[in-house]
Amino acid sequence: MSGKGVIDGVNQSLLPASIDISWFPLENPGIVSIPLGFLFGFLGTMSAREPAAEDRFTELEVRALTGAGSEKAIQH
């Protein structure tokens, strides 16, 4: 079957076996990358806070919970 190495992810499909591109020798890199992704996402959220967005969120929360200010349904 042609292209089998590309689908299976065989080590020699794109690079020779002598080239090692792994940053850390783990079988499951998610052990490191998933917590780091959450950490950087949290830091990005905290560093980009906007007071105006917090005011708009309060307004949105009231509309979502009570329906106040929502539009009427359109006729089909």
HTML snippet that shows the backbone in 3Dmol.js (N, CA, C, O; Angstrom):
<script src="https://3Dmol.org/build/3Dmol-min.js"></script>
<div id="view" style="width:600px;height:400px;position:relative"></div>
<script>
const pdb = `
ATOM      1  N   MET A   1       0.853  -1.177   0.000  1.00  0.00           N
ATOM      2  CA  MET A   1       0.000   0.000   0.000  1.00  0.00           C
ATOM      3  C   MET A   1       0.900   1.243   0.000  1.00  0.00           C
ATOM      4  O   MET A   1       1.755   1.377   0.875  1.00  0.00           O
ATOM      5  N   SER A   2       0.724   2.130  -0.945  1.00  0.00           N
ATOM      6  CA  SER A   2       1.568   3.316  -1.003  1.00  0.00           C
ATOM      7  C   SER A   2       1.091   4.365  -0.003  1.00  0.00           C
ATOM      8  O   SER A   2      -0.108   4.493   0.245  1.00  0.00           O
ATOM      9  N   GLY A   3       2.024   5.108   0.565  1.00  0.00           N
ATOM     10  CA  GLY A   3       1.677   6.148   1.530  1.00  0.00           C
ATOM     11  C   GLY A   3       1.403   5.616   2.920  1.00  0.00           C
ATOM     12  O   GLY A   3       0.944   6.364   3.783  1.00  0.00           O
ATOM     13  N   LYS A   4       1.669   4.354   3.157  1.00  0.00           N
ATOM     14  CA  LYS A   4       1.371   3.766   4.456  1.00  0.00           C
ATOM     15  C   LYS A   4       2.172   4.436   5.569  1.00  0.00           C
ATOM     16  O   LYS A   4       1.652   4.615   6.670  1.00  0.00           O
ATOM     17  N   GLY A   5       3.411   4.804   5.313  1.00  0.00           N
ATOM     18  CA  GLY A   5       4.237   5.444   6.333  1.00  0.00           C
ATOM     19  C   GLY A   5       3.715   6.805   6.749  1.00  0.00           C
ATOM     20  O   GLY A   5       3.872   7.208   7.901  1.00  0.00           O
ATOM     21  N   VAL A   6       3.098   7.510   5.824  1.00  0.00           N
ATOM     22  CA  VAL A   6       2.559   8.832   6.142  1.00  0.00           C
ATOM     23  C   VAL A   6       1.337   8.701   7.049  1.00  0.00           C
ATOM     24  O   VAL A   6       1.164   9.502   7.967  1.00  0.00           O
ATOM     25  N   ILE A   7       0.502   7.721   6.807  1.00  0.00           N
ATOM     26  CA  ILE A   7      -0.702   7.535   7.613  1.00  0.00           C
ATOM     27  C   ILE A   7      -0.368   6.943   8.978  1.00  0.00           C
ATOM     28  O   ILE A   7      -0.907   7.381   9.995  1.00  0.00           O
ATOM     29  N   ASP A   8       0.510   5.958   9.006  1.00  0.00           N
ATOM     30  CA  ASP A   8       0.859   5.295  10.260  1.00  0.00           C
ATOM     31  C   ASP A   8       1.801   6.117  11.126  1.00  0.00           C
ATOM     32  O   ASP A   8       1.844   5.921  12.341  1.00  0.00           O
ATOM     33  N   GLY A   9       2.549   7.026  10.534  1.00  0.00           N
ATOM     34  CA  GLY A   9       3.507   7.814  11.300  1.00  0.00           C
ATOM     35  C   GLY A   9       4.788   7.056  11.585  1.00  0.00           C
ATOM     36  O   GLY A   9       5.383   7.222  12.650  1.00  0.00           O
ATOM     37  N   VAL A  10       5.216   6.233  10.656  1.00  0.00           N
ATOM     38  CA  VAL A  10       6.462   5.497  10.827  1.00  0.00           C
ATOM     39  C   VAL A  10       7.598   6.501  10.933  1.00  0.00           C
ATOM     40  O   VAL A  10       7.600   7.518  10.239  1.00  0.00           O
ATOM     41  N   ASN A  11       8.571   6.219  11.805  1.00  0.00           N
ATOM     42  CA  ASN A  11       9.665   7.161  12.054  1.00  0.00           C
ATOM     43  C   ASN A  11      10.432   7.525  10.793  1.00  0.00           C
ATOM     44  O   ASN A  11      10.923   8.648  10.679  1.00  0.00           O
ATOM     45  N   GLN A  12      10.546   6.613   9.853  1.00  0.00           N
ATOM     46  CA  GLN A  12      11.337   6.874   8.665  1.00  0.00           C
ATOM     47  C   GLN A  12      10.501   7.403   7.503  1.00  0.00           C
ATOM     48  O   GLN A  12      10.983   7.433   6.371  1.00  0.00           O
ATOM     49  N   SER A  13       9.281   7.813   7.751  1.00  0.00           N
ATOM     50  CA  SER A  13       8.426   8.253   6.655  1.00  0.00           C
ATOM     51  C   SER A  13       8.864   9.587   6.071  1.00  0.00           C
ATOM     52  O   SER A  13       8.754   9.786   4.862  1.00  0.00           O
ATOM     53  N   LEU A  14       9.356  10.501   6.890  1.00  0.00           N
ATOM     54  CA  LEU A  14       9.760  11.809   6.392  1.00  0.00           C
ATOM     55  C   LEU A  14      11.235  12.109   6.620  1.00  0.00           C
ATOM     56  O   LEU A  14      11.856  12.796   5.809  1.00  0.00           O
ATOM     57  N   LEU A  15      11.799  11.612   7.698  1.00  0.00           N
ATOM     58  CA  LEU A  15      13.193  11.879   8.036  1.00  0.00           C
ATOM     59  C   LEU A  15      13.949  10.570   8.197  1.00  0.00           C
ATOM     60  O   LEU A  15      13.364   9.547   8.551  1.00  0.00           O
ATOM     61  N   PRO A  16      15.237  10.605   7.941  1.00  0.00           N
ATOM     62  CA  PRO A  16      16.029   9.392   8.180  1.00  0.00           C
ATOM     63  C   PRO A  16      16.031   9.024   9.667  1.00  0.00           C
ATOM     64  O   PRO A  16      15.805   9.880  10.522  1.00  0.00           O
ATOM     65  N   ALA A  17      16.285   7.761   9.968  1.00  0.00           N
ATOM     66  CA  ALA A  17      16.257   7.277  11.350  1.00  0.00           C
ATOM     67  C   ALA A  17      17.356   7.899  12.202  1.00  0.00           C
ATOM     68  O   ALA A  17      17.253   7.892  13.429  1.00  0.00           O
ATOM     69  N   SER A  18      18.405   8.435  11.585  1.00  0.00           N
ATOM     70  CA  SER A  18      19.518   9.002  12.360  1.00  0.00           C
ATOM     71  C   SER A  18      19.178  10.368  12.956  1.00  0.00           C
ATOM     72  O   SER A  18      19.888  10.834  13.848  1.00  0.00           O
ATOM     73  N   ILE A  19      18.121  11.017  12.492  1.00  0.00           N
ATOM     74  CA  ILE A  19      17.741  12.333  13.001  1.00  0.00           C
ATOM     75  C   ILE A  19      16.690  12.160  14.087  1.00  0.00           C
ATOM     76  O   ILE A  19      15.632  11.576  13.855  1.00  0.00           O
ATOM     77  N   ASP A  20      16.992  12.675  15.277  1.00  0.00           N
ATOM     78  CA  ASP A  20      16.059  12.593  16.403  1.00  0.00           C
ATOM     79  C   ASP A  20      15.563  14.001  16.700  1.00  0.00           C
ATOM     80  O   ASP A  20      16.357  14.862  17.079  1.00  0.00           O
ATOM     81  N   ILE A  21      14.261  14.256  16.537  1.00  0.00           N
ATOM     82  CA  ILE A  21      13.730  15.603  16.746  1.00  0.00           C
ATOM     83  C   ILE A  21      12.927  15.726  18.034  1.00  0.00           C
ATOM     84  O   ILE A  21      12.277  16.747  18.257  1.00  0.00           O
ATOM     85  N   SER A  22      12.960  14.703  18.885  1.00  0.00           N
ATOM     86  CA  SER A  22      12.184  14.780  20.125  1.00  0.00           C
ATOM     87  C   SER A  22      12.880  15.682  21.136  1.00  0.00           C
ATOM     88  O   SER A  22      14.098  15.619  21.304  1.00  0.00           O
ATOM     89  N   TRP A  23      12.095  16.521  21.807  1.00  0.00           N
ATOM     90  CA  TRP A  23      12.636  17.430  22.813  1.00  0.00           C
ATOM     91  C   TRP A  23      12.872  16.714  24.123  1.00  0.00           C
ATOM     92  O   TRP A  23      13.813  17.027  24.852  1.00  0.00           O
ATOM     93  N   PHE A  24      12.024  15.762  24.419  1.00  0.00           N
ATOM     94  CA  PHE A  24      12.172  14.975  25.642  1.00  0.00           C
ATOM     95  C   PHE A  24      11.763  13.541  25.315  1.00  0.00           C
ATOM     96  O   PHE A  24      10.791  13.322  24.592  1.00  0.00           O
ATOM     97  N   PRO A  25      12.482  12.589  25.831  1.00  0.00           N
ATOM     98  CA  PRO A  25      12.263  11.187  25.434  1.00  0.00           C
ATOM     99  C   PRO A  25      11.099  10.525  26.170  1.00  0.00           C
ATOM    100  O   PRO A  25      11.315   9.705  27.063  1.00  0.00           O
ATOM    101  N   LEU A  26       9.886  10.870  25.806  1.00  0.00           N
ATOM    102  CA  LEU A  26       8.712  10.268  26.423  1.00  0.00           C
ATOM    103  C   LEU A  26       7.895   9.538  25.371  1.00  0.00           C
ATOM    104  O   LEU A  26       7.846   9.957  24.214  1.00  0.00           O
ATOM    105  N   GLU A  27       7.262   8.461  25.766  1.00  0.00           N
ATOM    106  CA  GLU A  27       6.357   7.759  24.861  1.00  0.00           C
ATOM    107  C   GLU A  27       5.069   8.550  24.671  1.00  0.00           C
ATOM    108  O   GLU A  27       4.466   8.513  23.599  1.00  0.00           O
ATOM    109  N   ASN A  28       4.647   9.269  25.717  1.00  0.00           N
ATOM    110  CA  ASN A  28       3.423  10.060  25.665  1.00  0.00           C
ATOM    111  C   ASN A  28       3.766  11.520  25.976  1.00  0.00           C
ATOM    112  O   ASN A  28       3.805  11.892  27.148  1.00  0.00           O
ATOM    113  N   PRO A  29       4.017  12.356  24.964  1.00  0.00           N
ATOM    114  CA  PRO A  29       4.393  13.750  25.225  1.00  0.00           C
ATOM    115  C   PRO A  29       3.261  14.589  25.799  1.00  0.00           C
ATOM    116  O   PRO A  29       3.494  15.716  26.236  1.00  0.00           O
ATOM    117  N   GLY A  30       2.037  14.062  25.808  1.00  0.00           N
ATOM    118  CA  GLY A  30       0.913  14.784  26.400  1.00  0.00           C
ATOM    119  C   GLY A  30       1.082  15.010  27.889  1.00  0.00           C
ATOM    120  O   GLY A  30       0.482  15.928  28.447  1.00  0.00           O
ATOM    121  N   ILE A  31       1.892  14.186  28.543  1.00  0.00           N
ATOM    122  CA  ILE A  31       2.148  14.345  29.976  1.00  0.00           C
ATOM    123  C   ILE A  31       2.740  15.723  30.251  1.00  0.00           C
ATOM    124  O   ILE A  31       2.488  16.307  31.305  1.00  0.00           O
ATOM    125  N   VAL A  32       3.514  16.237  29.320  1.00  0.00           N
ATOM    126  CA  VAL A  32       4.137  17.551  29.476  1.00  0.00           C
ATOM    127  C   VAL A  32       3.349  18.623  28.738  1.00  0.00           C
ATOM    128  O   VAL A  32       3.111  19.699  29.286  1.00  0.00           O
ATOM    129  N   SER A  33       2.939  18.347  27.499  1.00  0.00           N
ATOM    130  CA  SER A  33       2.353  19.393  26.660  1.00  0.00           C
ATOM    131  C   SER A  33       0.957  19.817  27.097  1.00  0.00           C
ATOM    132  O   SER A  33       0.617  20.991  26.952  1.00  0.00           O
ATOM    133  N   ILE A  34       0.138  18.920  27.622  1.00  0.00           N
ATOM    134  CA  ILE A  34      -1.221  19.292  28.022  1.00  0.00           C
ATOM    135  C   ILE A  34      -1.215  20.226  29.231  1.00  0.00           C
ATOM    136  O   ILE A  34      -1.882  21.260  29.182  1.00  0.00           O
ATOM    137  N   PRO A  35      -0.490  19.913  30.324  1.00  0.00           N
ATOM    138  CA  PRO A  35      -0.439  20.874  31.434  1.00  0.00           C
ATOM    139  C   PRO A  35       0.180  22.214  31.032  1.00  0.00           C
ATOM    140  O   PRO A  35      -0.267  23.265  31.490  1.00  0.00           O
ATOM    141  N   LEU A  36       1.208  22.180  30.178  1.00  0.00           N
ATOM    142  CA  LEU A  36       1.800  23.444  29.721  1.00  0.00           C
ATOM    143  C   LEU A  36       0.805  24.250  28.894  1.00  0.00           C
ATOM    144  O   LEU A  36       0.777  25.477  28.996  1.00  0.00           O
ATOM    145  N   GLY A  37      -0.001  23.593  28.087  1.00  0.00           N
ATOM    146  CA  GLY A  37      -1.023  24.292  27.311  1.00  0.00           C
ATOM    147  C   GLY A  37      -2.037  24.984  28.204  1.00  0.00           C
ATOM    148  O   GLY A  37      -2.414  26.128  27.948  1.00  0.00           O
ATOM    149  N   PHE A  38      -2.485  24.295  29.255  1.00  0.00           N
ATOM    150  CA  PHE A  38      -3.410  24.917  30.203  1.00  0.00           C
ATOM    151  C   PHE A  38      -2.750  26.084  30.930  1.00  0.00           C
ATOM    152  O   PHE A  38      -3.375  27.127  31.122  1.00  0.00           O
ATOM    153  N   LEU A  39      -1.497  25.918  31.332  1.00  0.00           N
ATOM    154  CA  LEU A  39      -0.784  26.987  32.036  1.00  0.00           C
ATOM    155  C   LEU A  39      -0.655  28.228  31.158  1.00  0.00           C
ATOM    156  O   LEU A  39      -0.957  29.335  31.604  1.00  0.00           O
ATOM    157  N   PHE A  40      -0.210  28.054  29.917  1.00  0.00           N
ATOM    158  CA  PHE A  40      -0.045  29.205  29.032  1.00  0.00           C
ATOM    159  C   PHE A  40      -1.387  29.821  28.651  1.00  0.00           C
ATOM    160  O   PHE A  40      -1.477  31.037  28.478  1.00  0.00           O
ATOM    161  N   GLY A  41      -2.423  29.010  28.519  1.00  0.00           N
ATOM    162  CA  GLY A  41      -3.758  29.556  28.264  1.00  0.00           C
ATOM    163  C   GLY A  41      -4.245  30.407  29.418  1.00  0.00           C
ATOM    164  O   GLY A  41      -4.819  31.476  29.210  1.00  0.00           O
ATOM    165  N   PHE A  42      -4.016  29.933  30.641  1.00  0.00           N
ATOM    166  CA  PHE A  42      -4.401  30.689  31.835  1.00  0.00           C
ATOM    167  C   PHE A  42      -3.614  31.996  31.922  1.00  0.00           C
ATOM    168  O   PHE A  42      -4.186  33.052  32.191  1.00  0.00           O
ATOM    169  N   LEU A  43      -2.303  31.923  31.695  1.00  0.00           N
ATOM    170  CA  LEU A  43      -1.482  33.138  31.759  1.00  0.00           C
ATOM    171  C   LEU A  43      -1.892  34.142  30.685  1.00  0.00           C
ATOM    172  O   LEU A  43      -1.911  35.345  30.945  1.00  0.00           O
ATOM    173  N   GLY A  44      -2.217  33.672  29.492  1.00  0.00           N
ATOM    174  CA  GLY A  44      -2.671  34.569  28.436  1.00  0.00           C
ATOM    175  C   GLY A  44      -3.996  35.218  28.770  1.00  0.00           C
ATOM    176  O   GLY A  44      -4.210  36.391  28.463  1.00  0.00           O
ATOM    177  N   THR A  45      -4.891  34.465  29.397  1.00  0.00           N
ATOM    178  CA  THR A  45      -6.184  35.016  29.797  1.00  0.00           C
ATOM    179  C   THR A  45      -6.016  36.077  30.871  1.00  0.00           C
ATOM    180  O   THR A  45      -6.652  37.129  30.812  1.00  0.00           O
ATOM    181  N   MET A  46      -5.173  35.809  31.842  1.00  0.00           N
ATOM    182  CA  MET A  46      -4.996  36.754  32.942  1.00  0.00           C
ATOM    183  C   MET A  46      -4.239  38.015  32.505  1.00  0.00           C
ATOM    184  O   MET A  46      -4.477  39.095  33.046  1.00  0.00           O
ATOM    185  N   SER A  47      -3.345  37.886  31.546  1.00  0.00           N
ATOM    186  CA  SER A  47      -2.566  39.053  31.131  1.00  0.00           C
ATOM    187  C   SER A  47      -3.326  39.946  30.152  1.00  0.00           C
ATOM    188  O   SER A  47      -2.905  41.078  29.911  1.00  0.00           O
ATOM    189  N   ALA A  48      -4.426  39.474  29.585  1.00  0.00           N
ATOM    190  CA  ALA A  48      -5.159  40.253  28.586  1.00  0.00           C
ATOM    191  C   ALA A  48      -6.540  40.662  29.083  1.00  0.00           C
ATOM    192  O   ALA A  48      -7.475  40.760  28.288  1.00  0.00           O
ATOM    193  N   ARG A  49      -6.680  40.897  30.349  1.00  0.00           N
ATOM    194  CA  ARG A  49      -7.991  41.280  30.896  1.00  0.00           C
ATOM    195  C   ARG A  49      -8.364  42.690  30.471  1.00  0.00           C
ATOM    196  O   ARG A  49      -7.524  43.589  30.447  1.00  0.00           O
ATOM    197  N   GLU A  50      -9.644  42.870  30.134  1.00  0.00           N
ATOM    198  CA  GLU A  50     -10.171  44.181  29.772  1.00  0.00           C
ATOM    199  C   GLU A  50     -11.370  44.480  30.669  1.00  0.00           C
ATOM    200  O   GLU A  50     -12.308  43.685  30.716  1.00  0.00           O
ATOM    201  N   PRO A  51     -11.361  45.606  31.381  1.00  0.00           N
ATOM    202  CA  PRO A  51     -12.498  45.934  32.250  1.00  0.00           C
ATOM    203  C   PRO A  51     -13.813  46.071  31.481  1.00  0.00           C
ATOM    204  O   PRO A  51     -14.869  45.709  31.999  1.00  0.00           O
ATOM    205  N   ALA A  52     -13.761  46.584  30.263  1.00  0.00           N
ATOM    206  CA  ALA A  52     -14.987  46.738  29.467  1.00  0.00           C
ATOM    207  C   ALA A  52     -15.595  45.376  29.144  1.00  0.00           C
ATOM    208  O   ALA A  52     -16.818  45.240  29.099  1.00  0.00           O
ATOM    209  N   ALA A  53     -14.763  44.378  28.921  1.00  0.00           N
ATOM    210  CA  ALA A  53     -15.269  43.041  28.626  1.00  0.00           C
ATOM    211  C   ALA A  53     -15.967  42.439  29.840  1.00  0.00           C
ATOM    212  O   ALA A  53     -16.945  41.706  29.693  1.00  0.00           O
ATOM    213  N   GLU A  54     -15.477  42.741  31.027  1.00  0.00           N
ATOM    214  CA  GLU A  54     -16.119  42.236  32.243  1.00  0.00           C
ATOM    215  C   GLU A  54     -17.501  42.863  32.420  1.00  0.00           C
ATOM    216  O   GLU A  54     -18.435  42.188  32.855  1.00  0.00           O
ATOM    217  N   ASP A  55     -17.638  44.144  32.089  1.00  0.00           N
ATOM    218  CA  ASP A  55     -18.951  44.799  32.165  1.00  0.00           C
ATOM    219  C   ASP A  55     -19.920  44.182  31.159  1.00  0.00           C
ATOM    220  O   ASP A  55     -21.083  43.940  31.482  1.00  0.00           O
ATOM    221  N   ARG A  56     -19.447  43.930  29.953  1.00  0.00           N
ATOM    222  CA  ARG A  56     -20.297  43.317  28.929  1.00  0.00           C
ATOM    223  C   ARG A  56     -20.681  41.895  29.317  1.00  0.00           C
ATOM    224  O   ARG A  56     -21.778  41.440  28.994  1.00  0.00           O
ATOM    225  N   PHE A  57     -19.786  41.191  30.006  1.00  0.00           N
ATOM    226  CA  PHE A  57     -20.107  39.830  30.428  1.00  0.00           C
ATOM    227  C   PHE A  57     -21.235  39.828  31.452  1.00  0.00           C
ATOM    228  O   PHE A  57     -22.118  38.972  31.401  1.00  0.00           O
ATOM    229  N   THR A  58     -21.213  40.773  32.375  1.00  0.00           N
ATOM    230  CA  THR A  58     -22.287  40.866  33.366  1.00  0.00           C
ATOM    231  C   THR A  58     -23.622  41.099  32.671  1.00  0.00           C
ATOM    232  O   THR A  58     -24.632  40.495  33.034  1.00  0.00           O
ATOM    233  N   GLU A  59     -23.624  41.974  31.674  1.00  0.00           N
ATOM    234  CA  GLU A  59     -24.828  42.247  30.892  1.00  0.00           C
ATOM    235  C   GLU A  59     -25.306  40.984  30.162  1.00  0.00           C
ATOM    236  O   GLU A  59     -26.500  40.684  30.143  1.00  0.00           O
ATOM    237  N   LEU A  60     -24.376  40.262  29.572  1.00  0.00           N
ATOM    238  CA  LEU A  60     -24.703  39.033  28.860  1.00  0.00           C
ATOM    239  C   LEU A  60     -25.246  37.970  29.812  1.00  0.00           C
ATOM    240  O   LEU A  60     -26.174  37.240  29.466  1.00  0.00           O
ATOM    241  N   GLU A  61     -24.677  37.884  30.997  1.00  0.00           N
ATOM    242  CA  GLU A  61     -25.129  36.894  31.971  1.00  0.00           C
ATOM    243  C   GLU A  61     -26.579  37.147  32.388  1.00  0.00           C
ATOM    244  O   GLU A  61     -27.361  36.207  32.527  1.00  0.00           O
ATOM    245  N   VAL A  62     -26.931  38.413  32.587  1.00  0.00           N
ATOM    246  CA  VAL A  62     -28.311  38.749  32.950  1.00  0.00           C
ATOM    247  C   VAL A  62     -29.253  38.364  31.821  1.00  0.00           C
ATOM    248  O   VAL A  62     -30.320  37.803  32.069  1.00  0.00           O
ATOM    249  N   ARG A  63     -28.870  38.660  30.578  1.00  0.00           N
ATOM    250  CA  ARG A  63     -29.715  38.297  29.433  1.00  0.00           C
ATOM    251  C   ARG A  63     -29.854  36.793  29.297  1.00  0.00           C
ATOM    252  O   ARG A  63     -30.928  36.295  28.961  1.00  0.00           O
ATOM    253  N   ALA A  64     -28.775  36.064  29.554  1.00  0.00           N
ATOM    254  CA  ALA A  64     -28.816  34.611  29.402  1.00  0.00           C
ATOM    255  C   ALA A  64     -29.676  33.957  30.475  1.00  0.00           C
ATOM    256  O   ALA A  64     -30.378  32.984  30.199  1.00  0.00           O
ATOM    257  N   LEU A  65     -29.628  34.483  31.690  1.00  0.00           N
ATOM    258  CA  LEU A  65     -30.363  33.860  32.791  1.00  0.00           C
ATOM    259  C   LEU A  65     -31.823  34.283  32.856  1.00  0.00           C
ATOM    260  O   LEU A  65     -32.677  33.495  33.265  1.00  0.00           O
ATOM    261  N   THR A  66     -32.122  35.523  32.455  1.00  0.00           N
ATOM    262  CA  THR A  66     -33.488  36.022  32.598  1.00  0.00           C
ATOM    263  C   THR A  66     -34.220  36.176  31.278  1.00  0.00           C
ATOM    264  O   THR A  66     -35.450  36.141  31.255  1.00  0.00           O
ATOM    265  N   GLY A  67     -33.506  36.343  30.190  1.00  0.00           N
ATOM    266  CA  GLY A  67     -34.139  36.581  28.902  1.00  0.00           C
ATOM    267  C   GLY A  67     -34.487  38.040  28.688  1.00  0.00           C
ATOM    268  O   GLY A  67     -35.067  38.389  27.660  1.00  0.00           O
ATOM    269  N   ALA A  68     -34.144  38.904  29.643  1.00  0.00           N
ATOM    270  CA  ALA A  68     -34.449  40.329  29.516  1.00  0.00           C
ATOM    271  C   ALA A  68     -33.663  40.925  28.357  1.00  0.00           C
ATOM    272  O   ALA A  68     -32.454  40.725  28.244  1.00  0.00           O
ATOM    273  N   GLY A  69     -34.364  41.659  27.495  1.00  0.00           N
ATOM    274  CA  GLY A  69     -33.707  42.306  26.362  1.00  0.00           C
ATOM    275  C   GLY A  69     -33.570  41.416  25.144  1.00  0.00           C
ATOM    276  O   GLY A  69     -32.982  41.831  24.146  1.00  0.00           O
ATOM    277  N   SER A  70     -34.095  40.211  25.200  1.00  0.00           N
ATOM    278  CA  SER A  70     -33.989  39.334  24.034  1.00  0.00           C
ATOM    279  C   SER A  70     -35.061  39.709  23.012  1.00  0.00           C
ATOM    280  O   SER A  70     -36.092  40.286  23.356  1.00  0.00           O
ATOM    281  N   GLU A  71     -34.802  39.376  21.778  1.00  0.00           N
ATOM    282  CA  GLU A  71     -35.721  39.707  20.690  1.00  0.00           C
ATOM    283  C   GLU A  71     -36.816  38.652  20.583  1.00  0.00           C
ATOM    284  O   GLU A  71     -36.661  37.525  21.053  1.00  0.00           O
ATOM    285  N   LYS A  72     -37.920  39.037  19.960  1.00  0.00           N
ATOM    286  CA  LYS A  72     -38.999  38.087  19.719  1.00  0.00           C
ATOM    287  C   LYS A  72     -38.609  37.156  18.576  1.00  0.00           C
ATOM    288  O   LYS A  72     -37.761  37.491  17.749  1.00  0.00           O
ATOM    289  N   ALA A  73     -39.229  36.001  18.541  1.00  0.00           N
ATOM    290  CA  ALA A  73     -38.972  35.039  17.478  1.00  0.00           C
ATOM    291  C   ALA A  73     -39.511  35.570  16.156  1.00  0.00           C
ATOM    292  O   ALA A  73     -40.532  36.257  16.132  1.00  0.00           O
ATOM    293  N   ILE A  74     -38.835  35.256  15.065  1.00  0.00           N
ATOM    294  CA  ILE A  74     -39.293  35.696  13.751  1.00  0.00           C
ATOM    295  C   ILE A  74     -40.335  34.724  13.214  1.00  0.00           C
ATOM    296  O   ILE A  74     -40.349  33.550  13.583  1.00  0.00           O
ATOM    297  N   GLN A  75     -41.209  35.223  12.337  1.00  0.00           N
ATOM    298  CA  GLN A  75     -42.227  34.387  11.708  1.00  0.00           C
ATOM    299  C   GLN A  75     -41.609  33.653  10.524  1.00  0.00           C
ATOM    300  O   GLN A  75     -40.873  34.246   9.736  1.00  0.00           O
ATOM    301  N   HIS A  76     -41.906  32.377  10.402  1.00  0.00           N
ATOM    302  CA  HIS A  76     -41.391  31.579   9.285  1.00  0.00           C
ATOM    303  C   HIS A  76     -42.473  31.377   8.278  1.00  0.00           C
ATOM    304  O   HIS A  76     -42.251  30.729   7.255  1.00  0.00           O
TER     305      HIS A  76
END
`;
const viewer = $3Dmol.createViewer("view");
viewer.addModel(pdb, "pdb");
viewer.setStyle({}, {cartoon: {color: "spectrum"}});
viewer.zoomTo();
viewer.render();
</script>
